[in-house]
């Protein structure tokens, strides 16, 4: 009442929310090289495995660890992680 309201809080409606604001457009994916996290990249939530892999390889921290080595295996779980096995 001191603030100018005539009704108590018990009679006020619940706040509304917008479901579109709850969805994420991007996701952060860890990039591992031989099982150790070397970088984290931001990709679109609907990015393909090829896109995620190319973005991971372009990251400067990953490129430094791949320099002069051959990639034996590429494991990409879209929306979750990237793991590169190098020799």
PyMOL Python script that loads the backbone (N, CA, C, O; Angstrom):
from pymol import cmd

cmd.read_pdbstr("""\
ATOM      1  N   UNK A   1       0.813  -1.185   0.000  1.00  0.00           N
ATOM      2  CA  UNK A   1       0.000   0.000   0.000  1.00  0.00           C
ATOM      3  C   UNK A   1       0.863   1.258   0.000  1.00  0.00           C
ATOM      4  O   UNK A   1       0.494   2.271  -0.595  1.00  0.00           O
ATOM      5  N   UNK A   2       1.989   1.191   0.656  1.00  0.00           N
ATOM      6  CA  UNK A   2       2.862   2.365   0.716  1.00  0.00           C
ATOM      7  C   UNK A   2       3.427   2.726  -0.658  1.00  0.00           C
ATOM      8  O   UNK A   2       3.740   3.886  -0.926  1.00  0.00           O
ATOM      9  N   UNK A   3       3.553   1.719  -1.525  1.00  0.00           N
ATOM     10  CA  UNK A   3       4.089   1.956  -2.860  1.00  0.00           C
ATOM     11  C   UNK A   3       3.003   2.302  -3.879  1.00  0.00           C
ATOM     12  O   UNK A   3       3.309   2.509  -5.053  1.00  0.00           O
ATOM     13  N   UNK A   4       1.747   2.367  -3.453  1.00  0.00           N
ATOM     14  CA  UNK A   4       0.687   2.764  -4.347  1.00  0.00           C
ATOM     15  C   UNK A   4      -0.137   1.621  -4.912  1.00  0.00           C
ATOM     16  O   UNK A   4      -1.000   1.856  -5.759  1.00  0.00           O
ATOM     17  N   UNK A   5       0.098   0.405  -4.477  1.00  0.00           N
ATOM     18  CA  UNK A   5      -0.664  -0.738  -4.973  1.00  0.00           C
ATOM     19  C   UNK A   5      -1.890  -0.946  -4.092  1.00  0.00           C
ATOM     20  O   UNK A   5      -1.836  -0.779  -2.873  1.00  0.00           O
ATOM     21  N   UNK A   6      -2.988  -1.312  -4.733  1.00  0.00           N
ATOM     22  CA  UNK A   6      -4.222  -1.490  -3.970  1.00  0.00           C
ATOM     23  C   UNK A   6      -4.486  -2.956  -3.642  1.00  0.00           C
ATOM     24  O   UNK A   6      -5.152  -3.258  -2.651  1.00  0.00           O
ATOM     25  N   UNK A   7      -3.958  -3.889  -4.483  1.00  0.00           N
ATOM     26  CA  UNK A   7      -4.185  -5.312  -4.236  1.00  0.00           C
ATOM     27  C   UNK A   7      -2.942  -5.952  -3.640  1.00  0.00           C
ATOM     28  O   UNK A   7      -1.831  -5.458  -3.831  1.00  0.00           O
ATOM     29  N   UNK A   8      -3.126  -7.047  -2.919  1.00  0.00           N
ATOM     30  CA  UNK A   8      -1.979  -7.751  -2.354  1.00  0.00           C
ATOM     31  C   UNK A   8      -1.293  -8.582  -3.430  1.00  0.00           C
ATOM     32  O   UNK A   8      -1.857  -8.801  -4.502  1.00  0.00           O
ATOM     33  N   UNK A   9      -0.115  -9.031  -3.156  1.00  0.00           N
ATOM     34  CA  UNK A   9       0.657  -9.822  -4.102  1.00  0.00           C
ATOM     35  C   UNK A   9      -0.020 -11.147  -4.411  1.00  0.00           C
ATOM     36  O   UNK A   9       0.164 -11.690  -5.500  1.00  0.00           O
ATOM     37  N   UNK A  10      -0.786 -11.668  -3.492  1.00  0.00           N
ATOM     38  CA  UNK A  10      -1.476 -12.942  -3.695  1.00  0.00           C
ATOM     39  C   UNK A  10      -2.461 -12.884  -4.860  1.00  0.00           C
ATOM     40  O   UNK A  10      -2.770 -13.924  -5.441  1.00  0.00           O
ATOM     41  N   UNK A  11      -2.959 -11.714  -5.215  1.00  0.00           N
ATOM     42  CA  UNK A  11      -3.938 -11.575  -6.291  1.00  0.00           C
ATOM     43  C   UNK A  11      -3.327 -11.159  -7.626  1.00  0.00           C
ATOM     44  O   UNK A  11      -4.048 -11.012  -8.613  1.00  0.00           O
ATOM     45  N   UNK A  12      -2.033 -10.972  -7.670  1.00  0.00           N
ATOM     46  CA  UNK A  12      -1.368 -10.582  -8.910  1.00  0.00           C
ATOM     47  C   UNK A  12      -1.182 -11.816  -9.793  1.00  0.00           C
ATOM     48  O   UNK A  12      -1.006 -12.916  -9.269  1.00  0.00           O
ATOM     49  N   UNK A  13      -1.216 -11.662 -11.118  1.00  0.00           N
ATOM     50  CA  UNK A  13      -1.028 -12.813 -12.019  1.00  0.00           C
ATOM     51  C   UNK A  13       0.442 -13.237 -12.059  1.00  0.00           C
ATOM     52  O   UNK A  13       1.341 -12.447 -11.770  1.00  0.00           O
ATOM     53  N   UNK A  14       0.664 -14.511 -12.425  1.00  0.00           N
ATOM     54  CA  UNK A  14       2.019 -15.016 -12.588  1.00  0.00           C
ATOM     55  C   UNK A  14       2.672 -14.325 -13.774  1.00  0.00           C
ATOM     56  O   UNK A  14       1.987 -13.973 -14.734  1.00  0.00           O
ATOM     57  N   UNK A  15       3.962 -14.128 -13.726  1.00  0.00           N
ATOM     58  CA  UNK A  15       4.657 -13.500 -14.860  1.00  0.00           C
ATOM     59  C   UNK A  15       4.575 -14.381 -16.107  1.00  0.00           C
ATOM     60  O   UNK A  15       4.582 -15.607 -16.001  1.00  0.00           O
ATOM     61  N   UNK A  16       4.499 -13.773 -17.263  1.00  0.00           N
ATOM     62  CA  UNK A  16       4.482 -14.486 -18.547  1.00  0.00           C
ATOM     63  C   UNK A  16       5.928 -14.648 -19.029  1.00  0.00           C
ATOM     64  O   UNK A  16       6.813 -13.875 -18.665  1.00  0.00           O
ATOM     65  N   UNK A  17       6.133 -15.654 -19.839  1.00  0.00           N
ATOM     66  CA  UNK A  17       7.468 -15.849 -20.407  1.00  0.00           C
ATOM     67  C   UNK A  17       7.338 -16.140 -21.895  1.00  0.00           C
ATOM     68  O   UNK A  17       6.290 -16.573 -22.373  1.00  0.00           O
ATOM     69  N   UNK A  18       8.410 -15.895 -22.604  1.00  0.00           N
ATOM     70  CA  UNK A  18       8.460 -16.112 -24.041  1.00  0.00           C
ATOM     71  C   UNK A  18       9.353 -17.323 -24.306  1.00  0.00           C
ATOM     72  O   UNK A  18      10.553 -17.280 -24.033  1.00  0.00           O
ATOM     73  N   UNK A  19       8.773 -18.404 -24.837  1.00  0.00           N
ATOM     74  CA  UNK A  19       9.537 -19.641 -25.049  1.00  0.00           C
ATOM     75  C   UNK A  19      10.649 -19.473 -26.074  1.00  0.00           C
ATOM     76  O   UNK A  19      11.652 -20.184 -26.019  1.00  0.00           O
ATOM     77  N   UNK A  20      10.486 -18.550 -27.000  1.00  0.00           N
ATOM     78  CA  UNK A  20      11.533 -18.350 -28.004  1.00  0.00           C
ATOM     79  C   UNK A  20      12.808 -17.810 -27.389  1.00  0.00           C
ATOM     80  O   UNK A  20      13.889 -18.008 -27.943  1.00  0.00           O
ATOM     81  N   UNK A  21      12.707 -17.135 -26.260  1.00  0.00           N
ATOM     82  CA  UNK A  21      13.903 -16.618 -25.596  1.00  0.00           C
ATOM     83  C   UNK A  21      14.639 -17.702 -24.812  1.00  0.00           C
ATOM     84  O   UNK A  21      15.775 -17.491 -24.385  1.00  0.00           O
ATOM     85  N   UNK A  22      14.011 -18.851 -24.619  1.00  0.00           N
ATOM     86  CA  UNK A  22      14.628 -19.927 -23.862  1.00  0.00           C
ATOM     87  C   UNK A  22      15.517 -20.824 -24.720  1.00  0.00           C
ATOM     88  O   UNK A  22      16.306 -21.597 -24.175  1.00  0.00           O
ATOM     89  N   UNK A  23      15.411 -20.743 -26.043  1.00  0.00           N
ATOM     90  CA  UNK A  23      16.198 -21.596 -26.915  1.00  0.00           C
ATOM     91  C   UNK A  23      17.525 -20.931 -27.250  1.00  0.00           C
ATOM     92  O   UNK A  23      17.605 -19.710 -27.384  1.00  0.00           O
ATOM     93  N   UNK A  24      18.545 -21.734 -27.381  1.00  0.00           N
ATOM     94  CA  UNK A  24      19.888 -21.258 -27.704  1.00  0.00           C
ATOM     95  C   UNK A  24      20.111 -21.349 -29.211  1.00  0.00           C
ATOM     96  O   UNK A  24      19.625 -22.282 -29.851  1.00  0.00           O
ATOM     97  N   UNK A  25      20.835 -20.402 -29.778  1.00  0.00           N
ATOM     98  CA  UNK A  25      21.191 -20.426 -31.193  1.00  0.00           C
ATOM     99  C   UNK A  25      22.537 -21.092 -31.424  1.00  0.00           C
ATOM    100  O   UNK A  25      22.775 -21.682 -32.478  1.00  0.00           O
ATOM    101  N   UNK A  26      23.424 -20.996 -30.424  1.00  0.00           N
ATOM    102  CA  UNK A  26      24.753 -21.579 -30.546  1.00  0.00           C
ATOM    103  C   UNK A  26      25.029 -22.486 -29.351  1.00  0.00           C
ATOM    104  O   UNK A  26      24.361 -22.412 -28.320  1.00  0.00           O
ATOM    105  N   UNK A  27      26.020 -23.332 -29.521  1.00  0.00           N
ATOM    106  CA  UNK A  27      26.426 -24.229 -28.449  1.00  0.00           C
ATOM    107  C   UNK A  27      27.952 -24.239 -28.400  1.00  0.00           C
ATOM    108  O   UNK A  27      28.610 -24.126 -29.434  1.00  0.00           O
ATOM    109  N   UNK A  28      28.510 -24.374 -27.202  1.00  0.00           N
ATOM    110  CA  UNK A  28      29.961 -24.446 -27.028  1.00  0.00           C
ATOM    111  C   UNK A  28      30.378 -25.910 -27.025  1.00  0.00           C
ATOM    112  O   UNK A  28      29.863 -26.712 -26.246  1.00  0.00           O
ATOM    113  N   UNK A  29      31.315 -26.250 -27.902  1.00  0.00           N
ATOM    114  CA  UNK A  29      31.760 -27.639 -28.056  1.00  0.00           C
ATOM    115  C   UNK A  29      33.240 -27.732 -27.707  1.00  0.00           C
ATOM    116  O   UNK A  29      34.046 -26.957 -28.223  1.00  0.00           O
ATOM    117  N   UNK A  30      33.610 -28.676 -26.833  1.00  0.00           N
ATOM    118  CA  UNK A  30      35.037 -28.870 -26.548  1.00  0.00           C
ATOM    119  C   UNK A  30      35.715 -29.625 -27.692  1.00  0.00           C
ATOM    120  O   UNK A  30      35.128 -30.520 -28.300  1.00  0.00           O
ATOM    121  N   UNK A  31      36.953 -29.247 -27.965  1.00  0.00           N
ATOM    122  CA  UNK A  31      37.754 -29.922 -28.984  1.00  0.00           C
ATOM    123  C   UNK A  31      38.895 -30.605 -28.262  1.00  0.00           C
ATOM    124  O   UNK A  31      39.715 -29.955 -27.613  1.00  0.00           O
ATOM    125  N   UNK A  32      38.939 -31.934 -28.382  1.00  0.00           N
ATOM    126  CA  UNK A  32      39.979 -32.717 -27.722  1.00  0.00           C
ATOM    127  C   UNK A  32      40.982 -33.205 -28.754  1.00  0.00           C
ATOM    128  O   UNK A  32      40.627 -33.531 -29.887  1.00  0.00           O
ATOM    129  N   UNK A  33      42.235 -33.248 -28.341  1.00  0.00           N
ATOM    130  CA  UNK A  33      43.285 -33.854 -29.156  1.00  0.00           C
ATOM    131  C   UNK A  33      43.935 -34.908 -28.283  1.00  0.00           C
ATOM    132  O   UNK A  33      44.505 -34.607 -27.234  1.00  0.00           O
ATOM    133  N   UNK A  34      43.840 -36.141 -28.732  1.00  0.00           N
ATOM    134  CA  UNK A  34      44.314 -37.301 -27.970  1.00  0.00           C
ATOM    135  C   UNK A  34      43.715 -37.332 -26.561  1.00  0.00           C
ATOM    136  O   UNK A  34      44.399 -37.682 -25.599  1.00  0.00           O
ATOM    137  N   UNK A  35      42.455 -36.970 -26.447  1.00  0.00           N
ATOM    138  CA  UNK A  35      41.741 -37.078 -25.177  1.00  0.00           C
ATOM    139  C   UNK A  35      41.885 -35.895 -24.246  1.00  0.00           C
ATOM    140  O   UNK A  35      41.289 -35.892 -23.169  1.00  0.00           O
ATOM    141  N   UNK A  36      42.658 -34.884 -24.625  1.00  0.00           N
ATOM    142  CA  UNK A  36      42.833 -33.700 -23.779  1.00  0.00           C
ATOM    143  C   UNK A  36      42.159 -32.503 -24.440  1.00  0.00           C
ATOM    144  O   UNK A  36      42.339 -32.265 -25.634  1.00  0.00           O
ATOM    145  N   UNK A  37      41.393 -31.761 -23.672  1.00  0.00           N
ATOM    146  CA  UNK A  37      40.699 -30.590 -24.203  1.00  0.00           C
ATOM    147  C   UNK A  37      41.719 -29.509 -24.520  1.00  0.00           C
ATOM    148  O   UNK A  37      42.466 -29.060 -23.650  1.00  0.00           O
ATOM    149  N   UNK A  38      41.735 -29.100 -25.786  1.00  0.00           N
ATOM    150  CA  UNK A  38      42.685 -28.076 -26.230  1.00  0.00           C
ATOM    151  C   UNK A  38      41.994 -26.761 -26.571  1.00  0.00           C
ATOM    152  O   UNK A  38      42.630 -25.707 -26.579  1.00  0.00           O
ATOM    153  N   UNK A  39      40.686 -26.820 -26.855  1.00  0.00           N
ATOM    154  CA  UNK A  39      39.968 -25.593 -27.208  1.00  0.00           C
ATOM    155  C   UNK A  39      38.480 -25.822 -27.023  1.00  0.00           C
ATOM    156  O   UNK A  39      38.018 -26.952 -26.862  1.00  0.00           O
ATOM    157  N   UNK A  40      37.740 -24.721 -27.050  1.00  0.00           N
ATOM    158  CA  UNK A  40      36.276 -24.750 -27.042  1.00  0.00           C
ATOM    159  C   UNK A  40      35.828 -23.803 -28.150  1.00  0.00           C
ATOM    160  O   UNK A  40      36.295 -22.668 -28.242  1.00  0.00           O
ATOM    161  N   UNK A  41      34.912 -24.289 -28.991  1.00  0.00           N
ATOM    162  CA  UNK A  41      34.443 -23.487 -30.110  1.00  0.00           C
ATOM    163  C   UNK A  41      32.940 -23.276 -29.998  1.00  0.00           C
ATOM    164  O   UNK A  41      32.220 -24.108 -29.446  1.00  0.00           O
ATOM    165  N   UNK A  42      32.483 -22.154 -30.528  1.00  0.00           N
ATOM    166  CA  UNK A  42      31.060 -21.832 -30.582  1.00  0.00           C
ATOM    167  C   UNK A  42      30.572 -22.157 -31.989  1.00  0.00           C
ATOM    168  O   UNK A  42      31.105 -21.641 -32.972  1.00  0.00           O
ATOM    169  N   UNK A  43      29.556 -23.012 -32.082  1.00  0.00           N
ATOM    170  CA  UNK A  43      28.981 -23.367 -33.381  1.00  0.00           C
ATOM    171  C   UNK A  43      27.462 -23.235 -33.314  1.00  0.00           C
ATOM    172  O   UNK A  43      26.872 -23.211 -32.234  1.00  0.00           O
ATOM    173  N   UNK A  44      26.854 -23.153 -34.471  1.00  0.00           N
ATOM    174  CA  UNK A  44      25.396 -23.099 -34.542  1.00  0.00           C
ATOM    175  C   UNK A  44      24.826 -24.417 -34.048  1.00  0.00           C
ATOM    176  O   UNK A  44      25.439 -25.469 -34.226  1.00  0.00           O
ATOM    177  N   UNK A  45      23.670 -24.362 -33.435  1.00  0.00           N
ATOM    178  CA  UNK A  45      23.058 -25.549 -32.844  1.00  0.00           C
ATOM    179  C   UNK A  45      22.750 -26.612 -33.903  1.00  0.00           C
ATOM    180  O   UNK A  45      22.729 -27.802 -33.591  1.00  0.00           O
ATOM    181  N   UNK A  46      22.511 -26.193 -35.151  1.00  0.00           N
ATOM    182  CA  UNK A  46      22.164 -27.141 -36.209  1.00  0.00           C
ATOM    183  C   UNK A  46      23.315 -27.372 -37.195  1.00  0.00           C
ATOM    184  O   UNK A  46      23.079 -27.788 -38.329  1.00  0.00           O
ATOM    185  N   UNK A  47      24.549 -27.107 -36.776  1.00  0.00           N
ATOM    186  CA  UNK A  47      25.714 -27.269 -37.650  1.00  0.00           C
ATOM    187  C   UNK A  47      25.961 -28.747 -37.941  1.00  0.00           C
ATOM    188  O   UNK A  47      25.744 -29.607 -37.088  1.00  0.00           O
ATOM    189  N   UNK A  48      26.416 -29.024 -39.156  1.00  0.00           N
ATOM    190  CA  UNK A  48      26.723 -30.400 -39.551  1.00  0.00           C
ATOM    191  C   UNK A  48      28.077 -30.818 -38.992  1.00  0.00           C
ATOM    192  O   UNK A  48      28.859 -29.985 -38.533  1.00  0.00           O
ATOM    193  N   UNK A  49      28.339 -32.108 -39.038  1.00  0.00           N
ATOM    194  CA  UNK A  49      29.602 -32.634 -38.518  1.00  0.00           C
ATOM    195  C   UNK A  49      30.785 -32.083 -39.310  1.00  0.00           C
ATOM    196  O   UNK A  49      31.832 -31.798 -38.730  1.00  0.00           O
ATOM    197  N   UNK A  50      30.634 -31.930 -40.623  1.00  0.00           N
ATOM    198  CA  UNK A  50      31.713 -31.407 -41.454  1.00  0.00           C
ATOM    199  C   UNK A  50      32.032 -29.947 -41.095  1.00  0.00           C
ATOM    200  O   UNK A  50      33.196 -29.551 -41.042  1.00  0.00           O
ATOM    201  N   UNK A  51      30.988 -29.164 -40.851  1.00  0.00           N
ATOM    202  CA  UNK A  51      31.182 -27.770 -40.478  1.00  0.00           C
ATOM    203  C   UNK A  51      31.878 -27.660 -39.135  1.00  0.00           C
ATOM    204  O   UNK A  51      32.795 -26.856 -38.969  1.00  0.00           O
ATOM    205  N   UNK A  52      31.448 -28.463 -38.179  1.00  0.00           N
ATOM    206  CA  UNK A  52      32.051 -28.443 -36.850  1.00  0.00           C
ATOM    207  C   UNK A  52      33.519 -28.843 -36.921  1.00  0.00           C
ATOM    208  O   UNK A  52      34.366 -28.233 -36.269  1.00  0.00           O
ATOM    209  N   UNK A  53      33.817 -29.867 -37.713  1.00  0.00           N
ATOM    210  CA  UNK A  53      35.197 -30.334 -37.848  1.00  0.00           C
ATOM    211  C   UNK A  53      36.083 -29.274 -38.498  1.00  0.00           C
ATOM    212  O   UNK A  53      37.219 -29.071 -38.070  1.00  0.00           O
ATOM    213  N   UNK A  54      35.579 -28.606 -39.513  1.00  0.00           N
ATOM    214  CA  UNK A  54      36.395 -27.568 -40.167  1.00  0.00           C
ATOM    215  C   UNK A  54      36.626 -26.383 -39.234  1.00  0.00           C
ATOM    216  O   UNK A  54      37.719 -25.818 -39.220  1.00  0.00           O
ATOM    217  N   UNK A  55      35.610 -25.994 -38.452  1.00  0.00           N
ATOM    218  CA  UNK A  55      35.793 -24.907 -37.484  1.00  0.00           C
ATOM    219  C   UNK A  55      36.792 -25.302 -36.399  1.00  0.00           C
ATOM    220  O   UNK A  55      37.588 -24.478 -35.949  1.00  0.00           O
ATOM    221  N   UNK A  56      36.746 -26.559 -35.985  1.00  0.00           N
ATOM    222  CA  UNK A  56      37.679 -27.031 -34.958  1.00  0.00           C
ATOM    223  C   UNK A  56      39.113 -26.989 -35.469  1.00  0.00           C
ATOM    224  O   UNK A  56      40.019 -26.585 -34.740  1.00  0.00           O
ATOM    225  N   UNK A  57      39.323 -27.400 -36.710  1.00  0.00           N
ATOM    226  CA  UNK A  57      40.674 -27.411 -37.274  1.00  0.00           C
ATOM    227  C   UNK A  57      41.210 -26.000 -37.507  1.00  0.00           C
ATOM    228  O   UNK A  57      42.424 -25.798 -37.494  1.00  0.00           O
ATOM    229  N   UNK A  58      40.328 -25.020 -37.720  1.00  0.00           N
ATOM    230  CA  UNK A  58      40.755 -23.642 -37.947  1.00  0.00           C
ATOM    231  C   UNK A  58      41.101 -22.902 -36.659  1.00  0.00           C
ATOM    232  O   UNK A  58      41.727 -21.844 -36.713  1.00  0.00           O
ATOM    233  N   UNK A  59      40.709 -23.434 -35.507  1.00  0.00           N
ATOM    234  CA  UNK A  59      41.019 -22.782 -34.239  1.00  0.00           C
ATOM    235  C   UNK A  59      42.535 -22.750 -34.046  1.00  0.00           C
ATOM    236  O   UNK A  59      43.222 -23.735 -34.318  1.00  0.00           O
ATOM    237  N   UNK A  60      43.051 -21.614 -33.576  1.00  0.00           N
ATOM    238  CA  UNK A  60      44.508 -21.442 -33.466  1.00  0.00           C
ATOM    239  C   UNK A  60      45.151 -22.398 -32.462  1.00  0.00           C
ATOM    240  O   UNK A  60      46.274 -22.850 -32.683  1.00  0.00           O
ATOM    241  N   UNK A  61      44.461 -22.714 -31.363  1.00  0.00           N
ATOM    242  CA  UNK A  61      45.026 -23.639 -30.366  1.00  0.00           C
ATOM    243  C   UNK A  61      45.068 -25.067 -30.906  1.00  0.00           C
ATOM    244  O   UNK A  61      46.017 -25.805 -30.641  1.00  0.00           O
ATOM    245  N   UNK A  62      44.062 -25.448 -31.647  1.00  0.00           N
ATOM    246  CA  UNK A  62      44.019 -26.784 -32.237  1.00  0.00           C
ATOM    247  C   UNK A  62      45.056 -26.883 -33.353  1.00  0.00           C
ATOM    248  O   UNK A  62      45.775 -27.878 -33.444  1.00  0.00           O
ATOM    249  N   UNK A  63      45.138 -25.867 -34.195  1.00  0.00           N
ATOM    250  CA  UNK A  63      46.094 -25.880 -35.306  1.00  0.00           C
ATOM    251  C   UNK A  63      47.525 -26.014 -34.803  1.00  0.00           C
ATOM    252  O   UNK A  63      48.349 -26.678 -35.432  1.00  0.00           O
ATOM    253  N   UNK A  64      47.820 -25.387 -33.677  1.00  0.00           N
ATOM    254  CA  UNK A  64      49.165 -25.478 -33.100  1.00  0.00           C
ATOM    255  C   UNK A  64      49.489 -26.923 -32.702  1.00  0.00           C
ATOM    256  O   UNK A  64      50.625 -27.368 -32.867  1.00  0.00           O
ATOM    257  N   UNK A  65      48.500 -27.657 -32.177  1.00  0.00           N
ATOM    258  CA  UNK A  65      48.723 -29.040 -31.754  1.00  0.00           C
ATOM    259  C   UNK A  65      48.696 -30.017 -32.932  1.00  0.00           C
ATOM    260  O   UNK A  65      49.183 -31.142 -32.813  1.00  0.00           O
ATOM    261  N   UNK A  66      48.134 -29.598 -34.065  1.00  0.00           N
ATOM    262  CA  UNK A  66      48.085 -30.456 -35.245  1.00  0.00           C
ATOM    263  C   UNK A  66      49.268 -30.241 -36.174  1.00  0.00           C
ATOM    264  O   UNK A  66      49.485 -31.035 -37.088  1.00  0.00           O
ATOM    265  N   UNK A  67      50.031 -29.184 -35.956  1.00  0.00           N
ATOM    266  CA  UNK A  67      51.134 -28.824 -36.839  1.00  0.00           C
ATOM    267  C   UNK A  67      52.173 -29.938 -36.900  1.00  0.00           C
ATOM    268  O   UNK A  67      52.749 -30.319 -35.881  1.00  0.00           O
ATOM    269  N   UNK A  68      52.406 -30.456 -38.104  1.00  0.00           N
ATOM    270  CA  UNK A  68      53.419 -31.488 -38.316  1.00  0.00           C
ATOM    271  C   UNK A  68      52.984 -32.886 -37.923  1.00  0.00           C
ATOM    272  O   UNK A  68      53.806 -33.802 -37.934  1.00  0.00           O
ATOM    273  N   UNK A  69      51.728 -33.081 -37.577  1.00  0.00           N
ATOM    274  CA  UNK A  69      51.225 -34.391 -37.172  1.00  0.00           C
ATOM    275  C   UNK A  69      50.144 -34.842 -38.138  1.00  0.00           C
ATOM    276  O   UNK A  69      49.519 -34.028 -38.817  1.00  0.00           O
ATOM    277  N   UNK A  70      49.933 -36.146 -38.188  1.00  0.00           N
ATOM    278  CA  UNK A  70      48.873 -36.683 -39.036  1.00  0.00           C
ATOM    279  C   UNK A  70      47.681 -37.074 -38.176  1.00  0.00           C
ATOM    280  O   UNK A  70      47.836 -37.598 -37.072  1.00  0.00           O
ATOM    281  N   UNK A  71      46.508 -36.815 -38.692  1.00  0.00           N
ATOM    282  CA  UNK A  71      45.280 -37.160 -37.968  1.00  0.00           C
ATOM    283  C   UNK A  71      44.932 -38.613 -38.284  1.00  0.00           C
ATOM    284  O   UNK A  71      44.692 -38.967 -39.438  1.00  0.00           O
ATOM    285  N   UNK A  72      44.907 -39.444 -37.251  1.00  0.00           N
ATOM    286  CA  UNK A  72      44.597 -40.854 -37.420  1.00  0.00           C
ATOM    287  C   UNK A  72      43.096 -41.107 -37.391  1.00  0.00           C
ATOM    288  O   UNK A  72      42.595 -41.979 -38.101  1.00  0.00           O
ATOM    289  N   UNK A  73      42.377 -40.344 -36.569  1.00  0.00           N
ATOM    290  CA  UNK A  73      40.941 -40.562 -36.433  1.00  0.00           C
ATOM    291  C   UNK A  73      40.258 -39.253 -36.060  1.00  0.00           C
ATOM    292  O   UNK A  73      40.783 -38.468 -35.270  1.00  0.00           O
ATOM    293  N   UNK A  74      39.080 -39.028 -36.639  1.00  0.00           N
ATOM    294  CA  UNK A  74      38.279 -37.846 -36.337  1.00  0.00           C
ATOM    295  C   UNK A  74      36.935 -38.300 -35.797  1.00  0.00           C
ATOM    296  O   UNK A  74      36.195 -39.003 -36.485  1.00  0.00           O
ATOM    297  N   UNK A  75      36.616 -37.910 -34.583  1.00  0.00           N
ATOM    298  CA  UNK A  75      35.345 -38.272 -33.960  1.00  0.00           C
ATOM    299  C   UNK A  75      34.584 -36.973 -33.717  1.00  0.00           C
ATOM    300  O   UNK A  75      35.046 -36.093 -32.991  1.00  0.00           O
ATOM    301  N   UNK A  76      33.407 -36.867 -34.337  1.00  0.00           N
ATOM    302  CA  UNK A  76      32.583 -35.674 -34.195  1.00  0.00           C
ATOM    303  C   UNK A  76      31.193 -36.106 -33.746  1.00  0.00           C
ATOM    304  O   UNK A  76      30.515 -36.867 -34.436  1.00  0.00           O
ATOM    305  N   UNK A  77      30.781 -35.616 -32.594  1.00  0.00           N
ATOM    306  CA  UNK A  77      29.422 -35.819 -32.110  1.00  0.00           C
ATOM    307  C   UNK A  77      28.756 -34.451 -32.175  1.00  0.00           C
ATOM    308  O   UNK A  77      29.005 -33.602 -31.318  1.00  0.00           O
ATOM    309  N   UNK A  78      27.901 -34.224 -33.196  1.00  0.00           N
ATOM    310  CA  UNK A  78      27.298 -32.892 -33.362  1.00  0.00           C
ATOM    311  C   UNK A  78      26.574 -32.414 -32.107  1.00  0.00           C
ATOM    312  O   UNK A  78      25.756 -33.129 -31.529  1.00  0.00           O
ATOM    313  N   UNK A  79      26.892 -31.202 -31.705  1.00  0.00           N
ATOM    314  CA  UNK A  79      26.277 -30.616 -30.522  1.00  0.00           C
ATOM    315  C   UNK A  79      26.928 -31.025 -29.216  1.00  0.00           C
ATOM    316  O   UNK A  79      26.545 -30.520 -28.160  1.00  0.00           O
ATOM    317  N   UNK A  80      27.909 -31.929 -29.254  1.00  0.00           N
ATOM    318  CA  UNK A  80      28.525 -32.433 -28.018  1.00  0.00           C
ATOM    319  C   UNK A  80      30.032 -32.223 -27.953  1.00  0.00           C
ATOM    320  O   UNK A  80      30.521 -31.560 -27.038  1.00  0.00           O
ATOM    321  N   UNK A  81      30.785 -32.785 -28.920  1.00  0.00           N
ATOM    322  CA  UNK A  81      32.242 -32.737 -28.818  1.00  0.00           C
ATOM    323  C   UNK A  81      32.916 -33.077 -30.137  1.00  0.00           C
ATOM    324  O   UNK A  81      32.294 -33.595 -31.064  1.00  0.00           O
ATOM    325  N   UNK A  82      34.222 -32.765 -30.193  1.00  0.00           N
ATOM    326  CA  UNK A  82      35.099 -33.147 -31.298  1.00  0.00           C
ATOM    327  C   UNK A  82      36.344 -33.748 -30.678  1.00  0.00           C
ATOM    328  O   UNK A  82      36.923 -33.173 -29.757  1.00  0.00           O
ATOM    329  N   UNK A  83      36.766 -34.917 -31.184  1.00  0.00           N
ATOM    330  CA  UNK A  83      37.968 -35.559 -30.677  1.00  0.00           C
ATOM    331  C   UNK A  83      38.823 -35.948 -31.870  1.00  0.00           C
ATOM    332  O   UNK A  83      38.361 -36.633 -32.783  1.00  0.00           O
ATOM    333  N   UNK A  84      40.077 -35.504 -31.856  1.00  0.00           N
ATOM    334  CA  UNK A  84      41.018 -35.830 -32.922  1.00  0.00           C
ATOM    335  C   UNK A  84      42.141 -36.667 -32.330  1.00  0.00           C
ATOM    336  O   UNK A  84      42.744 -36.302 -31.321  1.00  0.00           O
ATOM    337  N   UNK A  85      42.409 -37.796 -32.976  1.00  0.00           N
ATOM    338  CA  UNK A  85      43.511 -38.659 -32.559  1.00  0.00           C
ATOM    339  C   UNK A  85      44.635 -38.422 -33.559  1.00  0.00           C
ATOM    340  O   UNK A  85      44.464 -38.640 -34.759  1.00  0.00           O
ATOM    341  N   UNK A  86      45.786 -37.973 -33.060  1.00  0.00           N
ATOM    342  CA  UNK A  86      46.917 -37.647 -33.936  1.00  0.00           C
ATOM    343  C   UNK A  86      48.122 -38.489 -33.583  1.00  0.00           C
ATOM    344  O   UNK A  86      48.256 -39.004 -32.473  1.00  0.00           O
ATOM    345  N   UNK A  87      49.001 -38.611 -34.578  1.00  0.00           N
ATOM    346  CA  UNK A  87      50.258 -39.335 -34.386  1.00  0.00           C
ATOM    347  C   UNK A  87      51.413 -38.432 -34.728  1.00  0.00           C
ATOM    348  O   UNK A  87      52.569 -38.845 -34.635  1.00  0.00           O
TER     349      UNK A  87
END
""", "prot")
cmd.dss("prot")
cmd.show_as("cartoon", "prot")
cmd.util.cbc("prot")
cmd.orient("prot")
